[in-house]
Each structure stands twice: as structure tokens, then as C-alpha cells.
Amino acid sequence: MATSQQQLHDGSPAPVSLSRIGLVVHPSRPVDRALLELREWAQRNGVDVVQVHAFCRQKQVAEHGDPDDCGLIVAIGGDGTTLAAIHVGVQAGRPVLGVACGSLGVLTSVSPTELQRALERFTAGDWMPRSLPALDGVREQGEAVAAVNDIVVVRAGEGQIQVRVLVDGTLYARVAGDGCVVSTPLGSSAYGLSAGGPLLAPGTNAFVFTPLYAHGGLCPPLVVSGESELQLVTAPGYGGARLEVDGRPIDAQVQEITVTLRPAVATVVAFDDQEQFMTGLRRRKIIADSPRFLAEDARG
């Protein structure tokens, strides 16, 4: 379900009377500074802090609570923790603020030292709702799945898998190999990019199919229109095939899945002065300049 947020007449978020914050916390990163900053702010402002269940492992730091009772979900850790928190936020219809305990990522908005100011800005309405689309995957048998980053069909053991790829009912390719990745624009900077797929700019109304280590043939990554549907029909090898949703294995053999893009599924808290998406990719060396430019820069 899509998140909802009260807005002023100009479309900006309205000030929020925040009474409870839900936490999702990385199990092993150094999170003490972020927790200290959050608890100080919460105590000063009379806000309860609870921990909410997510599909990732967590360090237990607070009593469990219902995300439906929270006005904001705060993810403390990194992009993986924030991704798990986004799934919580989608179900509860709540925005998510990502706090980077380590290197600032694609989904995290602030560092621990900036957290109190970020909470002040959120309650004052001085933030920007960053809407994220999701992939809806409907299996021939089994429950539907939704992914903010990607849906992956991958071999579960020895032997290749074969995948027939259709777009709006028209055959695109038949691929034998390790499997394939279907990515949102956000997810295109993750698994899909590392597998050789294209990078989609934020806001692009499209998603991407990328084969994984195809055995022969020619099947380039494909950018699919946001209005189209992508059908994957799988013939597993003797090792079987596995479905993964946002990095989480699904306990089911996958034979056929139809994937579509659904806009504005999740809301992430962003600020007008935070690092831009492309800038973050360059800082993290996911995008790197040609050596010629680097040599020119070194010469001054």
C-alpha cells in the first residue's frame, strides 16, 4: 500500500506532532551514537521509541512496538537496514528516515550527528517526500511479492537454469545461465549494475531486465517501459531455481513470474541540502571517471 502524508496547499509536508518513532537497527554496525542522539531528542520532546519487526536481523535496543502506531520509521545502519525499514513503512503507510552508521549510501539521508536536526526538520515539515516505485511480482503459484530494489531468479544449486523472457506477451530472449535480475530505477545501481545492466536515473518510469552470466547467445540488458509487463518462464536445472526479493530468499521454487512497475509505493525522508543520487554514486566510486580525466586533475 502507498504511504500517505498530510500536505500544505503548496504540496510540501505539513508539520507533524510526532508521538512515537519505530526503529529498525543494524545487528553489528556501531549504532551507539545514533541511538544516543535519537533518545536525547525523543526524551526532550516527549516521544516514545519502540523497535519494529523487519525481515532483516536486528540488534535489540528497545521494546517491540506496532509500526502502525508510529509516525516515523527510523532505520539505523545502512542501505540494507533502510531497505528493510522501507518494507515496514510500506505496510504501515509511514515515511522512513535512513541514518548512515558508516558510509552514506543511496537510501540513508543523514549521519548520526545530523539526526537530531533531521528530526526537528521532519516535525516542522521541512523535508521532501522521496517517492519510490516497487516491482510487483505475480507468480503462477504462490503469493505475490513486492520489491523496492530488485526481484532475482537465480539457480539454487548445480546446473544452469533456462529463462524465457517476454515483454507484453512478445518473446524477447531465451537465456541459459545463472538466472536474471529485474530492477527498479533505485535497484539499477545495485545488483543489476554489478551484473552489467544500465543505470536508470531517479524518477525514470521504467525498470530493467539483466541476465546473469548467460551461457552463449546474445541477450543485452533490457529497459522495460513502466506501463509494460515482463514475464519470466523458468525451466530449472537439476539444482533448481530460487526467487529472491530485495536480497531475501523466498522459500519456493519459481517457475513463472510476471513483473510490473508500481509507482509511488514507499516514501523516504529527504532534505533539499542532502547529497544527490548521482553525487553519491561518484563518491562511492560506483561511477568513476576515465583515467584521462584523473590524470589531468592530478596535473592540476
VOGU-3710 file (C-alpha; in Angstrom, 3 decimals, decimal comma):
1> matsqqqlhd> 0,000/0,000/0,000  1,247/3,506/-0,744  2,240/5,814/2,070  0,178/8,881/2,890  1,334/12,204/4,248  -0,563/15,381/5,090  0,495/18,278/2,880  0,131/22,037/2,805  -1,522/23,813/-0,125  1,862/24,218/-1,855
11> gspapvslsr> 2,422/20,445/-1,763  5,075/20,491/0,980  4,657/18,255/4,060  2,709/19,723/6,963  4,282/19,963/10,432  3,919/16,708/12,369  3,035/16,114/16,014  5,220/13,047/16,461  4,372/10,811/19,438  6,164/7,548/18,597
21> iglvvhpsrp> 9,144/6,520/16,468  9,719/2,973/15,241  13,304/1,723/14,911  14,985/-0,795/12,613  18,601/-1,298/13,771  21,579/-2,961/12,080  22,791/-6,019/14,048  26,530/-5,254/14,075  27,384/-1,722/12,924  28,383/0,898/15,550
31> vdrallelre> 24,959/2,391/16,263  25,503/3,795/19,785  25,976/7,433/18,723  22,842/7,413/16,595  20,807/5,811/19,378  22,089/8,353/21,900  21,158/11,265/19,638  17,714/9,816/18,958  16,948/9,048/22,610  18,052/12,513/23,742
41> waqrngvdvv> 15,790/14,136/21,167  12,884/11,811/21,970  13,139/12,406/25,726  13,340/16,156/25,241  10,261/16,135/23,009  8,155/13,523/24,838  8,330/10,974/22,017  8,202/7,210/22,642  10,743/4,966/20,903  9,959/1,342/20,017
51> qvhafcrqkq> 11,571/-1,250/17,788  9,569/-2,725/14,914  9,895/-6,120/13,287  11,566/-6,229/9,853  12,836/-9,012/7,596  16,481/-8,210/8,453  18,354/-9,295/11,583  18,489/-6,545/14,223  20,259/-5,521/17,389  17,613/-5,301/20,093
61> vaehgdpddc> 17,689/-1,786/21,560  14,079/-1,051/22,567  10,768/-2,724/23,340  8,859/-4,051/20,364  6,033/-1,933/19,026  3,471/-1,800/16,239  4,621/0,271/13,219  1,007/1,348/12,683  1,311/3,311/15,955  4,444/5,147/14,794
71> glivaiggdg> 4,541/8,429/12,925  8,009/7,755/11,508  10,227/4,722/10,929  13,944/5,381/11,548  16,482/2,956/10,097  19,872/2,986/11,837  22,624/1,214/9,924  22,977/1,456/6,166  21,167/0,919/2,888  20,262/-2,699/3,684
81> ttlaaihvgv> 18,717/-1,728/7,012  16,873/1,149/5,369  15,578/-1,152/2,649  14,132/-3,493/5,298  12,620/-0,479/7,091  11,036/0,698/3,830  9,119/-2,581/3,624  7,840/-1,886/7,143  6,942/1,660/6,149  5,040/0,491/3,078
91> qagrpvlgva> 2,867/-1,864/5,123  2,186/0,778/7,777  1,905/3,738/5,394  4,741/5,604/7,144  7,777/7,526/5,865  11,278/6,208/6,553  14,367/8,163/7,633  17,666/6,377/6,989  20,632/7,072/9,287  24,070/6,048/7,978
101> cgslgvltsv> 26,271/4,400/10,584  29,255/4,182/8,269  29,451/5,416/4,696  26,459/7,419/3,480  24,571/5,287/0,973  21,825/5,693/-1,605  18,909/5,363/0,837  20,359/6,863/4,020  19,748/10,600/4,398  21,779/11,710/7,428
111> sptelqrale> 24,688/10,806/9,706  24,247/10,222/13,471  25,466/13,750/14,265  22,772/15,179/11,977  19,937/13,057/13,344  18,515/15,484/15,915  18,381/18,296/13,376  16,766/15,931/10,875  14,041/15,033/13,381  13,436/18,721/14,099
121> rftagdwmpr> 13,111/19,386/10,381  10,790/16,413/9,909  8,387/17,522/12,645  8,480/21,082/11,276  7,592/19,871/7,779  10,977/20,970/6,402  11,623/17,839/4,341  10,877/16,361/0,939  8,937/13,097/0,452  11,027/10,979/-1,913
131> slpaldgvre> 8,609/8,549/-3,533  9,953/5,168/-4,599  8,302/2,730/-7,014  8,257/-1,010/-6,492  8,167/-4,128/-8,586  5,053/-6,274/-8,243  5,757/-9,921/-8,955  2,842/-12,301/-9,502  3,763/-15,982/-9,523  1,846/-18,709/-11,317
141> qgeavaavnd> 1,525/-20,411/-7,962  2,166/-18,742/-4,619  1,676/-15,315/-3,111  2,553/-12,068/-4,846  5,813/-10,324/-3,951  6,927/-6,684/-3,995  10,464/-5,313/-4,259  11,855/-1,815/-3,859  15,257/-2,810/-5,300  15,014/-5,990/-7,337
151> ivvvragegq> 13,490/-9,383/-7,998  16,038/-12,085/-8,790  15,600/-15,542/-10,281  18,811/-17,481/-9,683  19,941/-21,087/-9,792  19,614/-22,752/-6,410  22,350/-25,331/-6,929  24,350/-27,034/-9,648  23,330/-26,744/-13,271  22,092/-23,813/-15,324
161> iqvrvlvdgt> 18,536/-22,551/-15,472  16,707/-21,572/-18,629  14,546/-18,448/-18,715  12,121/-17,369/-21,434  11,734/-13,590/-21,289  8,572/-11,996/-22,689  7,548/-8,321/-22,783  3,804/-7,753/-23,105  3,492/-11,299/-24,397  6,207/-10,972/-27,062
171> lyarvagdgc> 9,297/-13,146/-26,744  12,466/-11,119/-26,128  15,041/-13,849/-25,500  15,656/-17,364/-24,219  18,556/-17,331/-21,788  20,519/-20,176/-20,234  22,825/-19,320/-17,348  22,729/-18,372/-13,692  19,419/-16,509/-13,875  18,384/-12,862/-14,128
181> vvstplgssa> 17,774/-9,643/-12,192  14,774/-7,318/-12,594  15,472/-3,894/-11,054  13,657/-0,682/-10,227  15,457/2,606/-11,029  16,746/2,574/-7,445  17,808/-1,064/-7,676  19,552/-0,462/-11,001  22,509/0,931/-9,012  22,866/-2,323/-7,047
191> yglsaggpll> 22,841/-5,968/-8,199  21,716/-5,115/-11,726  24,589/-2,686/-12,291  27,172/-5,145/-10,975  25,785/-7,727/-13,421  26,338/-5,350/-16,341  22,932/-3,689/-16,509  22,265/0,004/-17,216  21,823/2,679/-14,573  18,424/4,402/-14,551
201> apgtnafvft> 18,169/7,974/-13,313  15,812/8,544/-10,357  12,259/9,179/-11,497  12,570/7,171/-14,716  9,283/5,429/-15,484  10,907/2,127/-16,384  12,549/-0,976/-14,973  15,418/-3,191/-16,119  15,913/-6,849/-17,008  19,544/-8,060/-16,748
211> plyahgglcp> 20,683/-11,644/-17,405  23,163/-13,245/-15,021  26,158/-14,843/-16,710  24,346/-16,098/-19,785  25,849/-19,146/-21,493  26,261/-18,054/-25,101  23,773/-16,278/-27,338  23,132/-12,549/-27,268  20,770/-11,076/-24,674  21,636/-7,496/-23,707
221> plvvsgesel> 20,019/-5,927/-20,653  16,614/-4,514/-21,490  14,966/-1,322/-20,246  11,241/-2,008/-19,961  8,543/0,671/-20,018  6,792/1,319/-16,738  3,495/0,541/-18,483  4,641/-2,886/-19,700  4,741/-6,288/-18,044  7,709/-8,634/-18,043
231> qlvtapgygg> 7,113/-12,371/-17,898  9,816/-14,831/-16,855  9,170/-18,517/-17,539  11,833/-20,661/-15,918  12,979/-24,215/-16,554  15,278/-25,040/-13,626  18,240/-27,362/-13,990  18,610/-30,314/-11,652  19,824/-27,908/-8,929  16,569/-25,931/-9,016
241> arlevdgrpi> 15,836/-22,196/-9,139  15,283/-19,727/-6,309  13,389/-16,451/-6,083  14,977/-13,561/-4,160  13,161/-10,319/-3,322  15,303/-7,363/-2,231  18,066/-9,807/-1,317  15,757/-12,023/0,734  15,381/-15,643/-0,424  11,799/-16,781/-0,834
251> daqvqeitvt> 11,202/-20,393/0,183  9,643/-21,515/-3,069  10,658/-22,930/-6,408  9,908/-20,384/-9,102  8,613/-21,476/-12,492  6,800/-18,415/-13,802  6,554/-14,834/-12,584  5,075/-11,696/-14,142  6,639/-8,391/-13,082  5,221/-4,870/-13,364
261> lrpavatvva> 6,269/-1,476/-12,005  4,030/0,249/-9,457  4,779/3,966/-8,832  4,926/5,810/-5,514  4,812/2,773/-3,231  7,182/3,947/-0,488  8,217/7,298/0,997  11,741/8,104/2,167  12,522/11,283/4,101  14,861/13,517/2,090
271> fddqeqfmtg> 16,162/17,069/2,521  16,880/19,745/-0,055  20,501/20,130/1,081  21,479/16,459/1,171  23,776/14,715/-1,286  22,266/13,993/-4,685  21,905/10,441/-6,014  24,498/10,791/-8,786  26,929/12,562/-6,468  26,687/9,689/-4,010
281> lrrrkiiads> 27,430/7,134/-6,712  30,542/9,081/-7,695  31,708/9,467/-4,088  31,386/5,737/-3,510  33,299/5,009/-6,768  30,337/3,166/-8,236  30,699/5,673/-11,066  34,334/6,515/-11,918  35,807/8,946/-14,444  38,027/7,891/-17,333
291> prflaedarg> 41,745/7,705/-16,408  42,463/10,579/-18,794  40,402/12,965/-16,670  42,036/11,687/-13,496  45,475/12,284/-14,988  44,502/15,828/-15,991  43,188/16,501/-12,492  46,450/15,215/-10,975  48,445/17,644/-13,147  46,342/20,477/-11,766
//
